[in-house]
Amino acid sequence: MTRTYVVSGAASGIGAATVRHLRDEGHRVLTLDRTPTDHTGGPIDVVADLATRPGRAEAVAGVQALAEVVHGVVPAAGVGGFTGTDPALVVSVNFFGAMELVRGLRPQLAAAGDGAVVFLASNSITGMPGWDAEVATLCLRDDEQAARGAASATEAVMVYPSSKAALAWWARREGVKPEWIGSGIRLNSVAPGKVTTPMTAEMAADPVFGPLGDSYPTAIGRDGRPEEIAAPIAFLLSPAASLMVGACLFIDGGTDAILHPISPAGWEVGPVEP
Ligand code: NAI
């Protein structure tokens, strides 16, 4: 069955790969980005800035003008927490931009009967110690002004994982409620590791974080490719993932497993080496 999907951040990287994957499967995909053309020069369907409230309202209205029923939303638009990035922007795009887009499209997702949302979290949630918990807390309280204020008191690199943790936790907290799963809408997240995209190219060029990128541990010995994130996203969107609710799927070539061999938590175990 042809389904209608919405992908933000569709002009580049993981978002663009997700659009390609879903279109190759024969689905209708509405693209959303702040730039009017994608990386191939093709047009973006809805051009809006998810950093601001009016921009998010434009994005929701733009999609609603094109589709009465939406089977899935992938809010992939995001900004990295690099040297010189405004930490408040990281909060506004990564958390509030994603969450408000999804909330605004809830009626269209409910109309599908089996809608699905896949948020872009990040394995920096578990891989990067010391990130700012207060920012995540304020995101989860839905207080953008306070979250932006707290973010501005620290560095963007410490705010990026906060924004991503808040997304994964929001999906879990809200996803089990009647207004989401009660309407058949499954909220899940993916937590990619380092994936080769324009965002990580920006990281490689960063004077502080660039040199650290080379020491990033993976079990498979290489960075990920955007299509390796797109395929699991497409699975989570599909009816084949009908039992998955509130999950956060790590897709990182083994980085999280290297750093946290005993996970998910839930039971204290003793030494486990043979
Ligand atoms: P990218 O930089 O290649 O693409 C991001 C897209 O978001 C761009 O097309 C950009 O125009 C759009 N965008 C940014 N700000 C926007 C705004 N205010 N309004 C509307 N659109 C906006 O990034 P990439 O690497 O493809 O990342 C996609 C998502 O995956 C992001 O949320 C990122 O945080 C997440 N992610 C990426 C990882 C990586 O290693 N590349 C790892 C973990 C998560």
Boltz pocket constraint, residues with backbone or C-beta under 6 A from the ligand:
constraints:
  - pocket:
      binder: B
      contacts: [[A, 8], [A, 9], [A, 10], [A, 11], [A, 12], [A, 13], [A, 14], [A, 15], [A, 32], [A, 33], [A, 34], [A, 35], [A, 48], [A, 49], [A, 50], [A, 51], [A, 75], [A, 76], [A, 77], [A, 78], [A, 79], [A, 80], [A, 93], [A, 97], [A, 120], [A, 121], [A, 122], [A, 123], [A, 191], [A, 192], [A, 193], [A, 194], [A, 195], [A, 196], [A, 197], [A, 198], [A, 199], [A, 200]]
      max_distance: 6.0
